[in-house]
């Protein structure tokens, strides 16, 4: 069993406008992102199914060529291996859940998050 407090989870500053906190489980990775208005997450895909919940703000995404804006109280499910990218329409806080866990992040492969 594990209890985590977000205030105690280290924040990684990936760019000037993007921070990430990560909690690892055996079958799931959970990440909380803080995106400043205008932050762009470059086009990418991964083996994990992704559940994206917007806690505050608004996130515009292109998922497999379809545009959607996700707002507080909404959850977007992104299937495995589907290309997607995102833009913060305003200062935004997002909670992402991935299964299986993000092996690429463990290996340090996250250039799409830090590219400008």
DOFIFI-902256 format. One record per residue (C-alpha): x, y, z; residue in one letter. Coordinates in steps of 0.2 Angstrom, whole numbers, padded with zeros to 4 digits, always signed. Layout:
<pts>
XYZA...
</pts>
This chain:
<pts>
+0000+0000+0000X+0006+0018-0004X-0001+0035+0001X+0005+0050-0008X+0002+0068-0005X+0004+0079-0021X+0012+0092-0010X+0026+0080-0006X+0028+0073-0024X+0043+0081-0032X+0039+0093-0047X+0050+0092-0062X+0051+0108-0072X+0052+0101-0090X+0051+0119-0098X+0047+0136-0093X+0028+0133-0094X+0027+0114-0090X+0029+0105-0074X+0026+0087-0070X+0023+0076-0054X+0023+0057-0056X+0017+0043-0045X+0022+0025-0050X+0012+0009-0047X+0015-0008-0053X+0002-0007-0067X-0001+0012-0068X+0008+0028-0070X-0001+0044-0063X+0005+0061-0068X-0001+0078-0063X+0004+0092-0075X+0004+0111-0073X+0004+0119-0090X+0005+0138-0093X-0006+0146-0106X+0000+0142-0123X+0011+0127-0118X+0012+0114-0132X+0014+0095-0130X+0022+0089-0146X+0014+0075-0157X+0018+0058-0149X+0011+0041-0146X+0015+0027-0133X+0010+0010-0129X+0000+0015-0114X-0019+0019-0114X-0021+0037-0107X-0035+0044-0097X-0033+0063-0096X-0044+0073-0083X-0043+0092-0083X-0044+0098-0066X-0043+0117-0070X-0041+0127-0086X-0044+0120-0104X-0034+0108-0114X-0036+0107-0133X-0030+0091-0141X-0028+0083-0158X-0031+0065-0156X-0029+0055-0172X-0033+0070-0182X-0049+0074-0172X-0049+0091-0162X-0057+0091-0144X-0056+0104-0130X-0057+0095-0113X-0063+0106-0098X-0064+0103-0079X-0075+0088-0075X-0071+0079-0092X-0061+0064-0095X-0053+0060-0112X-0048+0042-0116X-0034+0041-0128X-0031+0023-0135X-0014+0015-0136X-0003+0020-0150X-0014+0034-0156X-0004+0050-0161X-0009+0065-0151X-0003+0082-0146X-0010+0096-0134X-0011+0115-0131X-0015+0123-0115X-0029+0136-0119X-0026+0144-0102X-0016+0140-0087X-0021+0122-0085X-0019+0108-0072X-0021+0090-0079X-0021+0073-0071X-0016+0059-0083X-0017+0040-0079X-0007+0028-0090X-0008+0009-0091X+0003+0000-0093X+0016+0011-0084X+0026+0024-0094X+0042+0013-0098X+0048+0027-0109X+0048+0040-0095X+0057+0028-0084X+0070+0026-0098X+0071+0045-0099X+0063+0046-0116X+0052+0061-0115X+0059+0073-0128X+0041+0077-0135X+0038+0086-0118X+0053+0097-0118X+0054+0101-0137X+0049+0118-0142X
</pts>
